[in-house]
C-alpha cells in the first residue's frame, strides 16, 4: 500500500501505524510528473497496481461574486485535475495487471449544489462525470471506476471551517441525527476496492446519513 499526501508528518505516521505493508510518498496531485514517478515506483515495488483511491480535496468558501479566479482554479486543480491525472496515469499499470478498481471521492455536493462553494461544487460534479467516462472506457480492460459521495464527515476540513459537529449541532437535521465518521467512508471504499463489488462500475455511492433523501416534517418544523 502506498499512502500519498502533502502532509508528510501525518502520512508517515499512518504508514508506520499500518506497518510493513505500507509506505508513504509525498505527492502533489496537481503535478503530472510526480504522478508518473509515483506510479512507476509503486508498480516496481509491488509488481502491480490494483486500486487507486483519489481522495485529495480542498474547499474555499466565498460568495460566487467574491470568488477570485485564482481561488476557483486552485480548488479545481486539486479536486478535479488531480483526479484526472491520477486516473490517466494509473491506467497502463492496471491494464498490465488485467484488472483494477479506481475509487474517486466526490461529495454530495457533486449531486446537489451548495451555496458559497462554487469551486468545490464544480469540481465534485466534474469528478462524478469523469468517473462515468472512465468506467465506460475501461470496463473492457476489467477496470472498475466508481465515485463515493460523502455528506458531512468529521474530518479536519470540516473542523477547520468551524462547523459544529456534535449531535445537537449542524448535523442534527440529518435523518441519522449525526455527522459521519471517516471509518464509515473508508469501509465503503474498501467494499469498492474488493471483489465484493465486482459488478459495480460507473456508479455513485452516497454515504450521507440520509441528508439528500429529502425533507422530513421534523426538519421543516411542521406538525407536532
C-alpha positions in Angstrom: 0.0 0.0 0.0 1.3 3.5 -0.9 -0.1 6.4 1.1 0.4 9.8 -0.6 -0.2 13.3 0.6 1.4 16.7 1.0 1.0 16.4 4.8 4.3 14.5 5.4 4.1 14.0 9.2 0.6 12.6 9.1 1.3 10.4 6.1 4.4 8.9 7.6 2.6 8.3 10.9 -0.2 6.5 9.2 2.2 4.3 7.2 4.1 3.4 10.4 0.8 2.6 12.1 -0.2 0.2 9.3 3.2 -1.5 9.4 5.5 -3.0 6.8 2.6 -3.4 4.2 2.5 0.4 3.8 4.9 3.2 2.7 4.5 6.9 2.4 5.4 9.1 -0.5 4.9 12.8 -0.9 2.6 13.7 -3.8 1.2 16.9 -5.1 -1.8 15.6 -7.1 -1.6 18.6 -9.5 1.9 17.6 -10.6 1.8 15.4 -13.7 5.4 14.3 -13.4 5.0 13.4 -9.7 2.1 11.1 -10.6 4.2 9.4 -13.2 7.1 8.9 -10.8 4.9 7.6 -8.0 3.0 5.1 -10.2 6.2 3.8 -11.7 7.8 3.3 -8.2 4.7 1.7 -6.8 4.4 -0.8 -9.7 8.1 -1.6 -9.3 7.9 -2.2 -5.6 4.7 -4.2 -5.5 4.6 -5.7 -9.0 1.2 -4.4 -9.9 -1.4 -1.7 -9.1 -4.8 -3.0 -8.2 -6.5 0.0 -6.5 -6.4 3.8 -6.7 -8.3 6.0 -4.3 -8.4 9.6 -5.3 -9.1 11.3 -2.0 -7.2 14.7 -2.1 -9.5 17.7 -1.8 -9.7 21.3 -0.6 -12.5 23.8 -0.3 -12.6 27.6 -0.3 -15.8 29.2 0.8 -17.0 32.5 -0.5 -20.0 34.0 -2.4 -19.8 33.5 -6.1 -19.5 37.2 -6.7 -16.5 37.4 -4.4 -14.7 34.3 -5.6 -11.4 35.1 -7.3 -10.3 33.2 -10.4 -7.2 32.1 -8.5 -9.2 30.6 -5.7 -11.6 28.9 -8.1 -8.8 27.4 -10.1 -6.9 26.3 -7.1 -9.8 24.2 -6.0 -10.4 22.7 -9.4 -6.7 21.9 -9.8 -6.6 19.7 -6.7 -10.2 18.3 -6.7 -10.7 17.8 -10.4 -7.4 17.9 -12.3 -5.8 15.7 -9.5 -8.4 13.0 -10.1 -7.9 13.2 -13.9 -4.2 12.9 -13.6 -4.4 10.0 -11.1 -6.8 8.0 -13.3 -4.9 8.7 -16.5 -1.5 7.8 -15.0 -2.6 4.6 -13.4 -4.5 3.1 -16.4 -1.5 1.5 -18.1 -0.4 -0.3 -14.9 -3.9 -1.6 -14.3 -4.2 -2.7 -17.9 -0.9 -4.7 -17.5 -2.4 -6.2 -14.3 -5.6 -7.1 -16.2 -7.9 -5.6 -13.7 -8.3 -2.7 -11.2 -10.6 -0.6 -9.2 -10.5 3.2 -9.2 -12.4 5.0 -6.4 -12.9 8.7 -6.7 -14.0 10.6 -3.7 -16.6 13.2 -4.7 -19.2 14.6 -2.4 -23.0 15.0 -2.0 -22.0 18.4 -3.5 -21.4 16.5 -6.7 -25.1 15.6 -6.6 -26.7 18.8 -5.4 -25.5 22.4 -5.1 -24.2 24.2 -2.0 -24.1 28.0 -1.7 -20.7 29.8 -1.2 -18.7 26.9 -2.7 -18.6 27.4 -6.5 -15.2 25.8 -7.0 -15.9 22.9 -4.7 -19.3 22.1 -6.2 -18.0 22.4 -9.7 -15.1 20.1 -9.0 -17.2 17.5 -7.3 -19.7 17.4 -10.2 -16.8 17.0 -12.5 -15.4 14.1 -10.6 -18.8 12.4 -10.9 -18.7 12.9 -14.7 -15.1 11.8 -15.1 -15.9 8.6 -13.2 -18.6 7.7 -15.7 -16.3 8.5 -18.7 -13.6 6.3 -17.2 -16.0 3.4 -16.4 -17.3 3.4 -20.0 -13.8 3.4 -21.5 -12.1 1.0 -19.1 -14.7 -1.7 -18.5 -13.3 -3.8 -21.4 -9.9 -3.9 -19.5 -11.5 -5.2 -16.3 -11.1 -1.9 -14.6 -14.0 -0.6 -12.5 -14.4 3.1 -11.7 -16.9 4.4 -9.1 -17.4 7.5 -7.1 -18.2 7.9 -3.4 -20.3 10.9 -2.3 -20.0 11.6 1.4 -22.1 14.0 3.3 -20.6 15.8 6.3 -17.8 13.8 7.8 -15.9 14.6 11.0 -12.6 15.5 9.4 -10.0 18.3 9.8 -11.6 20.0 6.7 -15.0 20.3 8.4 -13.4 21.2 11.7 -11.3 23.9 10.2 -14.5 25.5 8.8 -15.8 25.9 12.4 -18.8 23.6 11.8 -20.5 22.3 14.9 -20.2 18.5 14.6 -21.9 17.4 17.8 -25.3 15.7 17.5 -27.1 18.8 18.6 -25.2 20.9 16.1 -25.2 21.4 12.4 -26.0 17.8 11.6 -29.0 17.3 13.9 -31.3 17.6 10.9 -29.6 14.6 9.2 -32.0 11.6 9.3 -29.5 9.6 11.2 -29.0 12.5 13.5 -25.2 12.9 13.4 -22.2 13.7 11.3 -20.4 10.8 9.6 -17.2 9.2 10.7 -14.1 8.7 8.5 -14.1 4.9 9.0 -17.6 4.7 7.6 -16.4 6.2 4.3 -13.2 4.0 4.4 -15.4 0.9 4.7 -17.3 1.9 1.6 -14.1 2.4 -0.2 -12.9 -1.0 0.9 -16.0 -2.6 -0.5 -15.5 -0.9 -3.9 -11.8 -1.9 -3.8 -12.7 -5.6 -3.2 -14.2 -8.3 -5.3 -17.4 -7.9 -3.3 -18.3 -5.1 -5.7 -17.2 -6.9 -8.8 -20.3 -5.9 -10.8 -20.2 -2.3 -9.8 -18.8 0.4 -12.1 -19.8 3.9 -13.2 -21.9 4.4 -10.2 -22.3 6.9 -7.3 -22.3 5.5 -3.8 -23.8 8.1 -1.4 -22.9 8.0 2.3 -24.7 11.0 3.9 -26.8 9.7 6.7 -29.9 10.3 4.6 -29.3 14.0 4.1 -30.1 14.0 0.3 -33.1 11.7 0.7 -35.4 14.7 1.1 -37.1 16.8 3.9 -38.8 15.3 6.9 -41.6 17.0 8.8 -39.3 17.3 11.8 -36.5 19.1 9.9 -39.1 21.6 8.5 -40.6 22.1 11.9 -44.0 21.0 10.6 -46.6 19.4 12.8 -46.1 18.5 16.4 
